[in-house]
Amino acid sequence: MKSIIMAGGSGTRLWPLSRSKYPKQFIKFKEFDYSLFQMTVLRCMRQGKLSDIYVLTVKEYEFIVRLQIEELHLSVNTVNIIVEPKPKNTLPAIYNAVKLIGGSHTIVVMTSDHLIRDVDSFVSTVLSGEKLAENYIFAFGVKPTAPETGFGYIAPGESLEIGYRIKEFKEKPNAETAIEYVKHGYYWNSGMFMFGTKLFIEEVKVYAPDVYSAFEGKGGFGVSPNISIDYGVMEKSTRTAVLPLISDWDDLGSFYTFYDTFAANKDKSGNVGFGAEQFINATDNLVYSQRDKTYALIGVKDLIVVDEGDALLICDKNCTQDVRQAVVSLQQKNDNRADFHLTEYRPWGSFTVLENGQFYKIKRLTVLKGKQLSYQMHYHRSEHWIVVDGTATIVVNGDEKIVQSNESMFIPAGHKHRLRNDGKVTLEVIEVQSGHYLGEDDIVRFEDDFRR
């Protein structure tokens, strides 16, 4: 069995936790040891070898995928990472991966941004469907826990040895229609699938010939239409089935479901908190923050409060589907808080903006073991590096110097320089920038391990 993990989504409905440059599948939420993506990789290893995993992603997330696999102490070179040159929705991405895998296999297509706690039951469901994967393209269905309007629905038909033939797919409904769907035993569409490679290729050839010809010829993503597997194949094929998941499932698609995910944290008034929150005459609220703050909610109900330092979300719990409108508004204003966190990740580690003034900026740099920044130069700013943990190798105009914890070094504007971690622990450096222009684009790279 081969596993395809889709890891290219942007997760705008969980802003400001999820940003386009570091979306929800890579976030380590409170109370979890791993990100959703890392959990998905570990689940897939229960169904096959590490080399049987294929991760589909886009160029800007490739280094994040690699770093998160390395964090699991797995061989990143064993996992197959497929980078889409141009995002064209799920069907072209999956078909391209199937062609690259080749041969005759059972394929399981996994989302990377869903939470599944009961891994044993999930794996049991997947393995049970393998015997019919040559005859049907299975969609994994989830028994609804509420008439949710944020999911598509699947109407089950004729009963099979396992699962059901699919009678009909339903788009995301309004509240009244969702109640009817739940009443009639419909399933939520989880966005996960299983099929035999031969059957899948045959059905794509018949029902999505433009996708088939794009990848059977030489055009690939460049000429393929932008289409989902649901629209392209699942809603048209007569050889589809739904396999009900017997495990828990949460797509964390909005803060409404986010609230339910952490229901174990509820107080007697239904408030969900994670730290020093104070709820006074308040009911059914959620406060989530990585900040060291005290939050007091007094006399309010059904509020979602999410504090990320550079962005604060306050919304009614019943309006969480509209969060993406805030992201669109920020993007229209060219406000990079739609896309970037205060902490930005790089192939060598990360940096966090601690303070940002008119002519200065203070960052915390985290450089992983064996990694180094590019050999670079800035026209408009000087930098002062203070090592707070670990040992830094600093190169300035070709000269190397070892800088220990509690020591520092000044790099004037116009000087070529590089920071490297040759030590045995993660390197932590405070960087103080000063100058009249402090933009991230004031970088001239001369050498770079990551080909930027």
Long-range contacts (C-beta under 8 A, 24 or more apart in sequence): 1-47, 1-48, 1-52, 1-105, 1-106, 1-107, 1-108, 1-126, 1-130, 2-48, 2-52, 2-53, 2-54, 2-101, 2-105, 2-106, 2-107, 2-108, 3-44, 3-47, 3-48, 3-52, 3-53, 3-54, 3-107, 3-108, 3-110, 4-54, 4-56, 4-94, 4-97, 4-98, 4-107, 4-108, 4-109, 4-110, 5-37, 5-40, 5-41, 5-44, 5-53, 5-54, 5-55, 5-56, 5-110, 5-111, 5-112, 6-56, 6-90, 6-93, 6-94, 6-109, 6-110, 6-111, 6-112, 7-37, 7-55, 7-56, 7-57, 7-61, 7-65, 7-112, 8-56, 8-57, 8-58, 8-61, 8-84, 8-87, 8-93, 9-112, 9-113, 11-113, 12-323, 12-324, 12-327, 13-253, 13-254, 13-255, 13-320, 13-321, 13-323, 13-324, 14-252, 14-253, 14-254, 14-255, 14-258, 14-323, 15-311, 15-313, 15-323, 15-324, 15-326, 15-327, 15-338, 16-306, 16-308, 16-310, 16-311, 16-312, 16-313, 16-337, 16-341, 17-288, 17-306, 17-308, 19-337, 19-338, 19-339, 19-340, 19-341, 20-338, 20-339, 21-60, 21-339, 21-340, 21-341, 21-344, 22-64, 22-340, 22-341, 22-343, 22-344, 22-345, 23-61, 23-113, 24-113, 24-252, 25-112, 25-113, 26-61, 26-64, 26-68, 30-274, 30-288, 30-290, 31-262, 31-274, 34-72, 35-68, 36-112, 36-113, 36-114, 36-115, 36-252, 37-65, 37-68, 37-112, 37-113, 38-68, 38-69, 38-71, 38-72, 39-115, 39-116, 40-110, 40-111, 40-112, 40-114, 41-68, 41-69, 41-72, 41-74, 41-79, 42-72, 42-119, 43-110, 43-116, 43-119, 43-122, 43-123, 44-108, 44-110, 46-119, 46-123, 47-108, 47-123, 47-126, 47-127, 50-74, 50-75, 50-78, 50-79, 51-78, 51-79, 51-80, 53-79, 53-80, 54-79, 54-80, 54-81, 54-82, 54-97, 54-100, 54-101, 55-79, 55-80, 55-81, 55-82, 55-112, 56-82, 56-84, 56-93, 56-94, 56-97, 57-81, 57-82, 57-83, 57-84, 58-83, 58-84, 58-87, 59-83, 59-84, 59-85, 63-345, 63-346, 63-347, 63-450, 64-345, 66-347, 67-345, 67-347, 67-368, 84-221, 85-220, 85-221, 85-222, 86-221, 86-222, 88-221, 88-224, 88-225, 88-226, 88-227, 89-226, 89-227, 89-228, 90-228, 90-229, 90-230, 91-204, 91-208, 91-211, 91-227, 91-228, 91-229, 91-231, 91-232, 91-233, 92-211, 92-214, 92-215, 92-221, 92-224, 92-225, 92-226, 92-227, 94-193, 94-229, 95-200, 95-201, 95-204, 95-211, 95-212, 95-215, 96-215, 96-220, 96-221, 98-197, 98-200, 98-201, 99-215, 101-197, 103-197, 104-196, 104-197, 104-198, 105-196, 105-197, 106-130, 106-133, 106-134, 106-194, 106-195, 106-196, 106-197, 107-133, 107-194, 107-195, 107-196, 107-197, 107-200, 108-192, 108-193, 108-194, 109-192, 109-193, 109-194, 109-229, 110-192, 111-190, 111-191, 111-192, 111-251, 113-251, 113-252, 114-190, 114-191, 114-192, 114-249, 114-250, 114-251, 114-252, 115-249, 115-250, 115-251, 115-252, 115-261, 116-247, 116-248, 116-249, 116-250, 117-247, 117-248, 118-247, 118-248, 119-247, 120-247, 121-245, 121-246, 121-247, 121-248, 122-245, 122-247, 124-246, 125-243, 125-244, 125-245, 125-246, 125-247, 126-194, 128-162, 128-243, 129-162, 129-163, 129-194, 129-243, 130-194, 131-161, 131-162, 132-160, 132-161, 132-162, 132-163, 132-241, 133-194, 133-195, 133-196, 133-199, 134-196, 134-198, 134-199, 135-196, 135-199, 135-239, 136-160, 136-163, 136-165, 136-195, 136-199, 136-239, 136-240, 136-241, 137-193, 137-194, 137-195, 137-199, 137-200, 137-203, 137-233, 137-234, 137-237, 137-239, 137-240, 137-241, 138-163, 138-193, 138-194, 138-195, 138-240, 138-241, 138-242, 138-243, 139-166, 139-189, 139-190, 139-192, 139-193, 139-234, 139-240, 139-241, 139-242, 139-243, 140-190, 140-192, 140-193, 140-194, 140-242, 140-243, 140-244, 140-245, 141-187, 141-188, 141-189, 141-190, 141-242, 141-243, 141-244, 141-245, 142-187, 142-188, 142-189, 142-190, 142-244, 142-245, 142-249, 143-187, 143-188, 143-244, 143-245, 144-181, 144-182, 144-186, 144-187, 144-188, 146-182, 147-175, 147-178, 147-179, 147-181, 147-182, 148-178, 148-188, 148-257, 149-173, 149-174, 149-175, 149-178, 149-321, 150-253, 150-254, 150-256, 150-257, 150-321, 151-188, 151-189, 151-251, 151-253, 152-188, 152-189, 152-230, 153-178, 153-181, 153-186, 153-187, 153-188, 153-189, 154-186, 154-187, 154-188, 154-189, 154-242, 155-181, 155-184, 155-186, 156-185, 156-186, 156-187, 156-242, 160-241, 162-243, 163-241, 163-242, 163-243, 163-244, 164-241, 164-242, 165-240, 165-241, 166-234, 166-240, 166-241, 166-242, 169-230, 169-234, 169-235, 187-242, 187-244, 188-249, 189-230, 190-245, 190-249, 190-251, 191-251, 193-229, 193-234, 194-243, 199-239, 200-233, 203-233, 203-237, 203-239, 204-232, 204-233, 206-237, 207-232, 207-233, 207-236, 207-237, 208-232, 208-233, 254-320, 254-321, 254-323, 255-286, 255-304, 255-306, 255-313, 255-315, 255-317, 255-320, 255-323, 256-317, 256-318, 256-320, 256-321, 258-286, 258-288, 258-304, 258-320, 259-286, 259-304, 259-317, 262-286, 271-297, 284-317, 285-317, 286-317, 308-341, 308-342, 309-342, 310-337, 310-341, 310-342, 310-353, 311-337, 346-373, 347-371, 347-449, 347-450, 348-372, 348-373, 348-449, 348-450, 349-426, 349-427, 351-431, 354-430, 356-438, 359-434, 359-435, 359-436, 359-438, 360-432, 360-433, 360-434, 360-438, 361-432, 361-433, 361-438, 362-430, 362-431, 362-432, 362-433, 363-430, 363-431, 363-433, 364-428, 364-429, 364-430, 364-431, 365-419, 365-427, 365-428, 365-429, 365-430, 365-431, 366-426, 366-427, 366-428, 367-392, 367-419, 367-420, 367-421, 367-426, 367-427, 367-429, 368-421, 368-426, 368-427, 369-421, 369-423, 369-424, 369-425, 369-426, 370-421, 370-422, 371-420, 371-421, 371-449, 372-418, 372-419, 372-420, 372-421, 372-449, 373-418, 373-419, 373-420, 374-418, 374-443, 374-445, 374-446, 374-447, 374-448, 374-449, 374-450, 374-452, 375-416, 375-417, 375-418, 375-445, 375-446, 375-447, 375-448, 376-416, 376-417, 376-418, 376-443, 376-444, 376-445, 376-446, 377-414, 377-415, 377-416, 377-417, 377-443, 377-444, 377-446, 378-413, 378-414, 378-435, 378-442, 378-443, 378-444, 379-413, 379-414, 379-442, 379-444, 380-413, 380-435, 380-436, 380-437, 380-438, 380-442, 381-413, 381-433, 381-434, 381-435, 381-437, 381-438, 381-442, 382-410, 382-411, 382-412, 382-413, 382-433, 382-434, 382-435, 383-410, 383-411, 383-417, 383-431, 383-432, 383-433, 384-408, 384-409, 384-410, 384-411, 384-431, 384-432, 384-434, 385-409, 385-410, 385-411, 385-419, 385-429, 385-430, 385-431, 386-429, 386-430, 386-431, 386-432, 387-427, 387-428, 387-429, 388-428, 388-429, 388-430, 389-425, 389-426, 389-427, 389-428, 390-421, 390-423, 390-425, 390-426, 390-427, 390-428, 391-421, 391-422, 391-423, 391-427, 392-419, 392-420, 392-421, 392-427, 392-429, 393-419, 393-420, 393-421, 393-422, 394-418, 394-419, 394-420, 395-419, 395-420, 416-446, 418-447
